[in-house]
Amino acid sequence: MTSTAEAIERIFRAEYGRVVASLVGRFGDIDVAEDAASEALLVALDRWPVEGTPANPGGWLTTTASRKAIDTIRRERHRDAKHQAAQMISDDTPHEPTGIVEDDRLRLIFTCCHPALAPEARVALTLRLVGGLTIVEIAAAFLVPETTMAQRVTRAKAKIKGAHIPYRVPGLADLNERLAAVLAVLYLVFNEGYLATGGGEPIRGELTEEAIRLARVLHGLLPAEPEVTGLLALMLLIDARRAARLVCGELVPLPEQDRDGWDRERIAEGHVLVRDCLARNRPGRFQILAAINAVHTDASAWSETDWSQIATLYGQLAAIDTSPVVALNRAVAVAELDGPAVALAVVDRLGLSSYHPWHATRADLLRRLGRTAQARDAYTAAISITDNPAERAYLTRRREQLPR
């Protein structure tokens, strides 16, 4: 792919969710929206290198995709209802009221997180439609094979069509009923931006910024929900470190980051939100994760980190989230408190062989224990199952630094 085509595709990935949200809101059909958005990309790839990138690429893509959707609907003459919907492009009738969720993309997230769908299917479908993540990226987020995730998304679409689930404006009751799934979607979109699964870009800032923007909108709608506050705090505290996480194309892990490069305004805002959560005393997953990151960002250096507090917080998190990933993260704190041998025993019991951070964590612990050959094998395993170029560069360097 040429550099121009890559630049166009980056713009498309950034605008994908906005375009799809607009089309689904207008035409009420997932497949039409996705197909039309893809066709708009093909037109952009053909025209932009010659005509130049438009001043408002998102608006251009949305307009082009809308026309493609109308063409598709008009070709399917037997679908009278959708043929009528196509006339909305020139209809002066006011749009349906947006209800309490005015943001197009956030409204579509709530719409897709319908309780008739299985929880994982809701999240996967919404990540695809609104976050613009590929099936490969979504599968990596769920730690499942790509084929499994493709089947989940396909079944979710079929369920929406078969059950005639409407794309209606969510009401207040819908917000509370669907909130957990919406929070999961926003966090996974953020994570894909924080450390991209693939695609050549190690960090996708447009995804982290969009997830934070949507979390702010949601916090404005539900300011009394502590998990919403916790998620916003968590995103701010993690994203505050973004500028220090990448140097010369190589990922810089937390212990090695230049803390002078952290965004102190975002850290201060995150700390205020964490204190608000603590005052409410209704702990939840995102609040605890935010508190852990507050401890990290409060330390002036890695050596000054309050590991006892972090281990305690991870223990509280494990009580409500039994994921082995939580146990893996807690093992990092255990290594600082009780030594790498104790932590390694915990990590080895988890057996997350398809999860590259597990191999990377083992590699570091084995290195610290002087078990060089095993550390080298663990680094190699981690490198083999991550496509993020910056992370591969870091892991490769660490492997090459091992004594021969």
NORHU-V275732 format. One record per helix or strand of 2 or more residues. SS is the DSSP state (@ for helix, = for strand). FROM is the first residue (numbers start at 0). TO is the last residue. Records with the same first field share a line. If there is no record, write none. Layout:
BEGIN
SS = FROM-TO + FROM-TO
END
This chain:
BEGIN
@ = 2-26 + 29-50 + 56-74 + 79-89 + 103-111 + 118-128 + 134-141 + 145-161 + 171-193 + 204-220 + 225-238 + 241-243 + 253-255 + 258-260 + 263-279 + 284-297 + 301-303 + 306-319 + 323-337 + 339-349 + 355-367 + 371-383 + 388-399
= = 245-246 + 249-250
END
